[in-house]
Amino acid sequence: MTAHIRSVAELSLARRALASGAALPEGVLREPLRRSWERVRASGMRPSDDILFSHWVSVGDARRLSEAHRDLIELATPDMEHLWQSIRSPHWVVLLTNAQGVIVHSIGESCLAARELSPLRCGRRLCEADMGSTAPGIASIEAEAVAVDGEEHFLDELQNFFCAAAPIFDTSGQLIGVLDVTGIHASGDMRRLDRVINAVQSIECRAYERAKSDMIIRLHEDPRFIGTPAQGVILAREDGIVTSANRAAQAMLGLKGAVPDQPVRIDEWLDVSALGREQMARRSSWTAPVYSHHGARLFVDVRRGAQPRRSPVMAGTALRETRDARLVAAFEKADRVFPHGLPLLLTGETGTGKEWFAQQLHQRHRAGKPFVPVDCSSLAEGIVESELFGHVDGAFTGSRRGGAKGRIEQAQGGTLFLDEIGDMPLHLQSRLLRVLQERRLVRVGGGGEVELDVLVIAATHRDLARLVTEGRFREDLFFRLNGLQIMMPPLREREDIAALIDEVLAACAPSGQAACHIEPELRTRLCALRWPGNVRQLRHVLTVASLLAGGGQEIREEHLPAELLGVAAPPPPSSLEEQQRQSIRRALEMHGGNVSAAARALGVSRTTVYKHLRP
């Protein structure tokens, strides 16, 4: 956390230098803010640019983005709601972004909120390349909590705003999001930043508590703080090898980084010799005082990690268990070629489980190694190269001190999952091709080559062959990624919908409670639905229905969305023209008959929509 700058006069001096293009005065701005101003100015953005109201996100896009980040939202929502209650006002909003700076969830007074806050909703990008210097943008790059008040914002139009943000890291130490509070015409009360930091501590603790681990070790100097967001948490295997430590544990033990560079046993950090093997192997939790490797007395609570519930995305913990013959055949093909370094290309509609498929292959062949997903459709402009390929110290103005690994290098030894590869900017495609061909990487700014041991899976819902023909995707990269192409079947064509419904309901059941069940007639209707959102939509619908029905109860029609039922799968279209007509009609249904909105969603002209609606 960093303090405010020295004075209003000094800030005015800095802003004059910013507007004129002159060098920023030394010692006036906090370093993270100064580096941010430099980065944004170098990108070509001007303080006088009007950006706040320049970008709007469709309801459909926002819904899809929210569903894609369901796990992150679920993890953060309890603390977001608590944070909102502490600042509840039409002049404030609580925001959650993903690692790329895109808002995936927000809490605020939607009906009463100030007009200036209305653009800050799901789908809006808050990264530096899109909004200049803001707290969430800086926090995601600098990897530290920060507040930006009034004229500290790069853009003139944001000078009535105050925002405070902190980054959220997962158990592997990777950035997964940023929590932010933003207010309009609000005082720069730095206590709000403290609240955001506390909320992030709680979110990260929750992530550690839910992690799959043989042992979960909670620690603190004061035993009263064990079980609170202030506790340190260490994850360890059955043999005592540490797999991760949260930031509080790192501070207590004088460590750097969530994941040790080399394998390390817990007894190298904590003197657990007095506890004995029997206690370490107990199935229940226990608490005792121990000493750290540098002599500090700590209280620890050790418990066995709970086995995670099976994923509701597909049936079975192993893909081979699915009853869909097409999916079994696809997995068997991928299983034979994937460990030999041949890239896989997963295609199919959104929501069919492409990332889950990739994770299954990863767990089978590189379990315990990093699985790094990259959403190519939301890479932040301006820092996209360094985000993917990393950078060395001093590579560009505002670069992170000491340099940083890119997403590709973070996957070293594991799997790189390039989601929505069809949306990757052309100028990055050539560099990615070179990395895939040579299996080595040079960070932005030079430095030595990094030899890569990474298995690659790409995924897209687009027709890459058509994009190649249109000049929007490199042909050589297409052939490089298309080592083996797997078409993920849409849910409406799968043979195991009934089994999937049972799997999702079982996963939704709270621990110790029976799963909900569905009356037979309604179950038959659900199996016949079109499910345009595929498995993702099925999971969402049944999760909500289970909550509404209550544990172990029967799910009835009243628990399901009104617009869902009665939309049975149509017979196969007799021609391409009929298929296009059906797609247009479905788009019109989704957009309430709005021809312009349907045309935008389909990427066609209004004339085309009208033409296919003629009898």
KAQUI-V261290 format. One line per field, one symbol per residue. phi: phi as a letter, one per 40 degrees, with the letter a starting at -180 (. if undefined). A space follows every 10 residues. Layout:
phi = ???
This chain:
phi = .bccccaccc cccccccccc gcccccgccd ddccccdccc ccchcbdccc bdbcbbbccc ccccccccbd ccccccddcc ccccccbdac cbabbbbccc gccbaabacc cbcddccdcc bdhccbcdcb bgcbdccccc ccfacabbbf cccccdcbcc bbabaacbbc ccgccbibba bbbbfbcccc cccccccccc dccccccccc ccacbbbbaa cbccccgbcc ccbbbacdcg ccbaaccccd ccbgbbgcbd cbdbccccbb cbcccgcccc cccccabacb bccbgccbbb bbaccccccc cccbcgcbcc cccccccccc cccccccdcc gccbbcbhcc gcgcccdccc ccccbbdgbc bbcbcccbcc cgbcccccbg accgcacgcc cggacccccc cdgbbbbccf ccccddcccc ccdcccccfa bbcchggccb cbbbcbbbaa bccccccccc gbaccccdcc cccacbcccc dcbccbdccc dccccccccd dgbcccbbcd cccccccccc fccgcccdcc cccccccccg dgcccbdccb ddcccgbccc cdccaccccc cccccccccc bggccccccc ccgbcccccc ccccc
